[in-house]
Amino acid sequence: MINTNNIEEAKKLIAQEKKPIMVMAQNDEFNRKVLEYGKFDVLVSAERGERKKSARQIDSGFNHVLAAIAVKKNIALGIDFNEIMGWNKKEKAERLCRIIQNIKISRKAGVKIVVINAEDKKAVFNILISLGASTAQAKEAISF
């Protein structure tokens, strides 16, 4: 998994990495540039980082513009279940709220969802369904 916030370094690492290539999401500018570059398979944890939240809008790190780019470049959105288990209750609630929004955007735009670092496939399937993923999305996510 590539975890750097320098876009040029990320491009070099993508060229050297073997398939499937996963890039850890960073800030909004990095995510946009790396999605436009495209030559990888999964953008992991787009909801990471300090995000704004107001009564009317949640900044989830993924929007319809990024979703359109991801569909065009055939890039999936990754959810890391090991990372979810390590959060405290407040952070878990905030991040799950962002994940729900990202699933809704992915469902609307047709972006594939991928689950990584999950042992119990049936439990993950049920969690994805409860977070708002379609049955087809959830099946595809756990089969990665």
C-alpha positions as a Markdown table, in Angstrom:
| # | Residue | x | y | z |
|---|---|---|---|---|
| 1 | Met | 0.0 | 0.0 | 0.0 |
| 2 | Ile | 1.3 | 3.4 | -1.0 |
| 3 | Asn | 1.1 | 5.9 | 1.9 |
| 4 | Thr | 2.8 | 9.3 | 0.9 |
| 5 | Asn | 1.4 | 12.8 | 0.6 |
| 6 | Asn | 3.8 | 13.8 | -2.2 |
| 7 | Ile | 2.1 | 13.2 | -5.6 |
| 8 | Glu | 5.4 | 12.8 | -7.6 |
| 9 | Glu | 6.7 | 10.2 | -5.1 |
| 10 | Ala | 3.3 | 8.4 | -5.2 |
| 11 | Lys | 3.5 | 8.2 | -9.1 |
| 12 | Lys | 7.0 | 6.7 | -8.8 |
| 13 | Leu | 5.8 | 4.1 | -6.2 |
| 14 | Ile | 2.7 | 3.3 | -8.3 |
| 15 | Ala | 5.0 | 2.5 | -11.3 |
| 16 | Gln | 7.1 | 0.1 | -9.1 |
| 17 | Glu | 4.3 | -1.6 | -7.2 |
| 18 | Lys | 2.8 | -4.9 | -8.2 |
| 19 | Lys | -1.0 | -5.4 | -8.7 |
| 20 | Pro | -3.4 | -4.7 | -7.0 |
| 21 | Ile | -2.0 | -1.3 | -6.3 |
| 22 | Met | -3.6 | 0.5 | -3.3 |
| 23 | Val | -3.1 | 4.2 | -2.5 |
| 24 | Met | -3.9 | 5.6 | 1.0 |
| 25 | Ala | -6.0 | 8.8 | 0.7 |
| 26 | Gln | -4.4 | 12.0 | 2.0 |
| 27 | Asn | -5.8 | 15.5 | 1.5 |
| 28 | Asp | -8.3 | 16.6 | -1.1 |
| 29 | Glu | -5.7 | 18.0 | -3.5 |
| 30 | Phe | -3.7 | 14.8 | -3.4 |
| 31 | Asn | -6.7 | 12.6 | -3.8 |
| 32 | Arg | -7.9 | 14.5 | -6.9 |
| 33 | Lys | -4.4 | 14.5 | -8.5 |
| 34 | Val | -3.8 | 10.8 | -7.9 |
| 35 | Leu | -7.2 | 9.9 | -9.2 |
| 36 | Glu | -6.6 | 11.9 | -12.3 |
| 37 | Tyr | -3.2 | 10.1 | -12.7 |
| 38 | Gly | -5.1 | 6.8 | -12.4 |
| 39 | Lys | -2.7 | 4.0 | -12.9 |
| 40 | Phe | -3.7 | 2.1 | -9.7 |
| 41 | Asp | -6.6 | 0.0 | -8.5 |
| 42 | Val | -7.9 | 1.2 | -5.1 |
| 43 | Leu | -8.1 | 4.5 | -3.2 |
| 44 | Val | -8.2 | 3.5 | 0.5 |
| 45 | Ser | -9.9 | 5.5 | 3.3 |
| 46 | Ala | -11.0 | 8.6 | 1.5 |
| 47 | Glu | -12.7 | 9.7 | 4.7 |
| 48 | Arg | -9.4 | 10.1 | 6.6 |
| 49 | Gly | -8.1 | 13.4 | 8.0 |
| 50 | Glu | -9.6 | 16.5 | 9.6 |
| 51 | Arg | -12.9 | 17.2 | 7.9 |
| 52 | Lys | -15.5 | 19.8 | 8.3 |
| 53 | Lys | -19.0 | 18.9 | 9.5 |
| 54 | Ser | -21.9 | 21.2 | 9.7 |
| 55 | Ala | -25.6 | 20.7 | 10.3 |
| 56 | Arg | -26.3 | 20.5 | 6.5 |
| 57 | Gln | -23.2 | 19.0 | 5.0 |
| 58 | Ile | -20.5 | 16.4 | 5.8 |
| 59 | Asp | -17.1 | 16.6 | 4.2 |
| 60 | Ser | -16.4 | 13.0 | 3.6 |
| 61 | Gly | -13.3 | 13.4 | 1.4 |
| 62 | Phe | -15.1 | 11.9 | -1.7 |
| 63 | Asn | -17.6 | 13.8 | -3.9 |
| 64 | His | -19.4 | 13.3 | -7.2 |
| 65 | Val | -16.5 | 14.8 | -9.2 |
| 66 | Leu | -14.0 | 12.4 | -7.7 |
| 67 | Ala | -16.5 | 9.6 | -8.2 |
| 68 | Ala | -16.8 | 10.4 | -11.9 |
| 69 | Ile | -13.0 | 10.3 | -12.2 |
| 70 | Ala | -12.8 | 7.0 | -10.4 |
| 71 | Val | -15.4 | 5.4 | -12.7 |
| 72 | Lys | -13.6 | 6.7 | -15.8 |
| 73 | Lys | -10.3 | 5.4 | -14.6 |
| 74 | Asn | -11.8 | 2.1 | -13.1 |
| 75 | Ile | -10.6 | 2.8 | -9.6 |
| 76 | Ala | -12.4 | 1.4 | -6.6 |
| 77 | Leu | -13.0 | 3.0 | -3.2 |
| 78 | Gly | -11.4 | 1.0 | -0.3 |
| 79 | Ile | -12.6 | 0.6 | 3.3 |
| 80 | Asp | -10.0 | -0.7 | 5.8 |
| 81 | Phe | -11.8 | -2.6 | 8.5 |
| 82 | Asn | -8.6 | -3.0 | 10.7 |
| 83 | Glu | -8.5 | 0.8 | 10.9 |
| 84 | Ile | -12.2 | 1.0 | 11.9 |
| 85 | Met | -11.6 | -1.3 | 14.9 |
| 86 | Gly | -8.8 | 0.9 | 16.3 |
| 87 | Trp | -10.9 | 4.1 | 16.7 |
| 88 | Asn | -12.4 | 5.4 | 19.9 |
| 89 | Lys | -16.3 | 5.7 | 20.0 |
| 90 | Lys | -16.5 | 9.3 | 19.0 |
| 91 | Glu | -14.1 | 9.0 | 16.1 |
| 92 | Lys | -15.7 | 5.7 | 15.0 |
| 93 | Ala | -19.1 | 7.5 | 14.8 |
| 94 | Glu | -17.7 | 10.4 | 12.8 |
| 95 | Arg | -15.8 | 8.2 | 10.4 |
| 96 | Leu | -18.7 | 5.8 | 9.9 |
| 97 | Cys | -20.9 | 8.8 | 9.1 |
| 98 | Arg | -18.4 | 9.8 | 6.3 |
| 99 | Ile | -18.2 | 6.2 | 5.1 |
| 100 | Ile | -22.0 | 6.1 | 4.8 |
| 101 | Gln | -21.9 | 9.2 | 2.7 |
| 102 | Asn | -19.1 | 7.8 | 0.5 |
| 103 | Ile | -21.1 | 4.6 | 0.0 |
| 104 | Lys | -24.1 | 6.7 | -1.1 |
| 105 | Ile | -22.0 | 8.6 | -3.6 |
| 106 | Ser | -20.4 | 5.4 | -4.9 |
| 107 | Arg | -23.7 | 3.8 | -5.3 |
| 108 | Lys | -25.1 | 6.7 | -7.3 |
| 109 | Ala | -22.0 | 7.1 | -9.5 |
| 110 | Gly | -21.3 | 3.4 | -10.0 |
| 111 | Val | -17.9 | 3.3 | -8.2 |
| 112 | Lys | -16.8 | -0.1 | -7.0 |
| 113 | Ile | -16.3 | -0.6 | -3.2 |
| 114 | Val | -13.5 | -2.8 | -1.9 |
| 115 | Val | -13.1 | -4.1 | 1.7 |
| 116 | Ile | -9.5 | -4.8 | 2.9 |
| 117 | Asn | -8.2 | -6.4 | 6.1 |
| 118 | Ala | -11.5 | -8.1 | 7.1 |
| 119 | Glu | -11.6 | -11.7 | 8.4 |
| 120 | Asp | -15.3 | -12.5 | 8.7 |
| 121 | Lys | -16.8 | -12.0 | 5.2 |
| 122 | Lys | -20.4 | -12.5 | 6.3 |
| 123 | Ala | -20.2 | -9.9 | 9.1 |
| 124 | Val | -18.6 | -7.4 | 6.7 |
| 125 | Phe | -21.3 | -8.1 | 4.1 |
| 126 | Asn | -24.0 | -7.4 | 6.8 |
| 127 | Ile | -22.2 | -4.2 | 8.0 |
| 128 | Leu | -22.0 | -2.9 | 4.4 |
| 129 | Ile | -25.7 | -3.5 | 3.9 |
| 130 | Ser | -26.5 | -1.7 | 7.1 |
| 131 | Leu | -24.3 | 1.2 | 6.0 |
| 132 | Gly | -26.3 | 1.6 | 2.8 |
| 133 | Ala | -24.5 | -0.4 | 0.2 |
| 134 | Ser | -26.6 | -2.4 | -2.3 |
| 135 | Thr | -26.5 | -6.2 | -2.2 |
| 136 | Ala | -24.5 | -6.3 | -5.4 |
| 137 | Gln | -22.0 | -3.7 | -4.0 |
| 138 | Ala | -21.6 | -5.6 | -0.8 |
| 139 | Lys | -21.0 | -8.9 | -2.6 |
| 140 | Glu | -18.5 | -7.3 | -4.9 |
| 141 | Ala | -16.7 | -5.6 | -2.0 |
| 142 | Ile | -16.1 | -8.8 | -0.1 |
| 143 | Ser | -15.0 | -10.7 | -3.1 |
| 144 | Phe | -11.9 | -8.5 | -3.8 |
